[in-house]
Amino acid sequence: MNSPKYLDRCPIGCDSELKDTDILLPEGCLKVCSHCGQLISQCSEQSFHKSMEEFNDPKGTWPTPKTTSSLIRNTKKILKEIEAVTGKDRSQIRLLDVGCSNGAFIHAANKMGMNCEGVEPAKEAAQAAREVGLKVTHGFLEEVHFPDNSFDVITIFEVIEHLKDPMSILKECKRLLKPAGILGIRTGNTDSWTVKVFKGKWHYFNIDKHGGHISFFNKKSIFTLAQRADLKVERFQTYRVSYCEKDQAPYLIYRLLKILADLSNLPAKLSGKGHEMRVYLRNPS
């Protein structure tokens, strides 16, 4: 007997038919919600939980010497975005990073002057974060029970695509945010030029490379989710384009396609067709 599918309905909450797509994965074709366009994996519950085991690792997302500069650069960019959206200096912001792994982002952000802490369900990663002096709570956000109106900003970066019920975490974030507080979300964008080219070969859909990726968003589905959670979309941006991975073509062809992708980055950003989505939602109450 086949294991039950981990997702059998639209995680956005649409009471609409799920249809087959032409995006084929080892688990079967991706399903699509006929209302919001959310793409849904057919992986089994067993496969989902097995793939999530990779995150229970003390190494977590801590950078290697080669990737430290990239972490610093990306953190600076994110903090500038947060300052722009909140209208506050980073020293005035209390931030909670949900799904923080072993705390690489909050460690870098703290050094840059923001007051950050985290929540992480993977025990080994959370313990590793605490061992280097970071304020990280082990558990799922809904189980931690922070007081109401605790944070100016909450980030859920590369988290929402793992969730069977994303509405639950958005409602909890809304409770924890101060009035006019900001929720930052980063996830993949299925309405991107990259997905048009790669379809089922896009690495983001590969549950073996990206454990727990079962639910894939687009602009309409993320806006629908925000509206149902009573959060206002403050900023929506997409970034980056890819037309070929290194192992998919001879080197010269890969380099030519890489140049084309780099040239496509700005128009993709302007048109919302990049494959990385960053969304900032405001708590109106």
Helices and strands as residue ranges (DSSP letters): E 18-25, E 28-33, E 39-40, H 45-52, G 53-55, H 68-86, G 90-92, E 94-98, H 104-111, E 115-120, H 123-131, E 136-138, H 141-144, E 151-157, G 160-162, H 166-176, E 177-188, H 193-198, G 199-201, G 203-205, E 215-216, H 219-228, E 232-239, G 246-248, H 251-271, E 276-282
